[in-house]
Amino acid sequence: MKTVSPEIFASALRRLLPERRADGSPARHYLQLPAIGAQEAEALSEVVLGPGNWVSNAGPDVPRFEQALSEFTGIEHVVACVNGTTAIQIALQLAGVGPMHTLPGQPDRPRRDMVICPSLTFVATANAVVHRGAVPAFVDAEPDTLGMDPEALRAFLESQCERRGGQTIHSDTGMRVAAVLPVHIFGNPCQIEAIAQVAGEWEIPLVEDAAESLGSWVGEAHTGGFSVAAATSFNGNKLITTGGGGAIFTRDAAAAATARHITTTAKDPSRPGWQYWHDDVAYNYRMPNLNAAFGLAQVDRLDTLLAQKERLFERWSAIFEDVEGVELVQARPGTTANRWLVAARLPDGTTLQARDAILRHLNAEHLYCRPIWVPMHKLPMYHRCSRGPLEQTERLEATLINIPSTAALAEG
Ligand SMILES: *Cc1c(COP(=O)(O)O)cnc(C)c1O
């Protein structure tokens, strides 16, 4: 089976990425660098030197940051968290996911909840499920969007699950299917409406991992707005960053209030502030004010970053048009992708070995390209989890390479 040669792939990248810097030293080209400058430094120094020294999560920039994200996305409620993983964990809790649940007729035999997610995702998706005390099950990806295949979800439910006592039960394990958790991979919106349709038919709540998809839309609707609750991330490698950080999105005011409560140790707000009265086992997951102030400065860059990402995608598209056998992953028609990471597809039938030969060559040339993640079902802690067939997942694993996607590259 033929694939592209490492040298041809590298020479395509070289059309945009120079080999040397002005001083003659080798230029290093990373996958995705954040845009950070004076406005972030100023925001931080205002917090540190300003009145109140609001560094913790009680500061005023946390609700401001949440409000700015709500305005940008059109999703009514936003709760900022310490990272995206905790935001997914709490979003699952808001959707009613476990830790344990009893089944009809078996009140003395509590079992863990099951959450269906894609195998082709970053490990934090599955980890967040386990952090909530539930167990992930994996279904296949769909090759156009790289996201969960709604037909694979349907097939998993029809072949492995049954409706019993108003719940969806995974027959083999007896676990309740408590949520479906699709991911918008690299900022490409998945087939979220079709997934929502299938989940709705089985009366399973939907939670979106929108960690990579801030600025990605399905028609006029922002990703993360299709589910009970969704999560995004502001890790250093995402489109905008707060250093570490994340946020929960929901359209439900009561869910947002719950999220605020349980991310701040469930301290009773109706009692005097000096009382240590907590009404639930909860978390210290709220975003500190320092990070939120930084995030507000980043939100100001969002429109520019998205425009640059789009321009860079067009430049890469024009370059790879001339490379036989390589195509870029496109946004699904009717959607707007944030172009967070540009992904190149190698010819169908490329092996993992051939992919790695290309990656080795590129990385040796300081072109720090990356493969897509190792699918979850191949990792030691998840390889015994329930799953449907994962042929597309493994095909995509061998054929996808992320290429440098930093927004500033659009300026040449
Ligand atoms: C980044 C990311 C996360 C986790 O976010 P953190 O802020 O790093 O905890 C979860 N899921 C996906 C798909 C991600 O890309």
The ligand as an SDF file (V2000), in Angstrom:
LIG
                    3D

 15 15  0  0  0  0  0  0  0  0999 V2000
   -7.8000   19.4720   26.6150 C   0  0  0  0  0  0  0  0  0  0  0  0
   -8.8820   18.4590   26.6110 C   0  0  0  0  0  0  0  0  0  0  0  0
   -9.5250   18.0360   27.7780 C   0  0  0  0  0  0  0  0  0  0  0  0
   -9.0610   18.3850   29.1610 C   0  0  0  0  0  0  0  0  0  0  0  0
   -8.8690   19.6870   29.4570 O   0  0  0  0  0  0  0  0  0  0  0  0
   -7.8160   20.1000   30.5990 P   0  0  0  0  0  0  0  0  0  0  0  0
   -8.0770   21.5540   30.7560 O   0  0  0  0  0  0  0  0  0  0  0  0
   -6.4560   19.7940   30.0590 O   0  0  0  0  0  0  0  0  0  0  0  0
   -8.1330   19.3210   31.8240 O   0  0  0  0  0  0  0  0  0  0  0  0
  -10.5820   17.1640   27.6770 C   0  0  0  0  0  0  0  0  0  0  0  0
  -10.9890   16.6850   26.4980 N   0  0  0  0  0  0  0  0  0  0  0  0
  -10.3930   17.0350   25.3540 C   0  0  0  0  0  0  0  0  0  0  0  0
  -10.9270   16.4720   24.0850 C   0  0  0  0  0  0  0  0  0  0  0  0
   -9.3070   17.9030   25.3720 C   0  0  0  0  0  0  0  0  0  0  0  0
   -8.6990   18.2280   24.2290 O   0  0  0  0  0  0  0  0  0  0  0  0
  1  2  1  0
  2  3  1  0
  2 14  2  0
  3  4  1  0
  3 10  2  0
  4  5  1  0
  5  6  1  0
  6  7  2  0
  6  8  1  0
  6  9  1  0
 10 11  1  0
 11 12  2  0
 12 13  1  0
 12 14  1  0
 14 15  1  0
M  END
$$$$
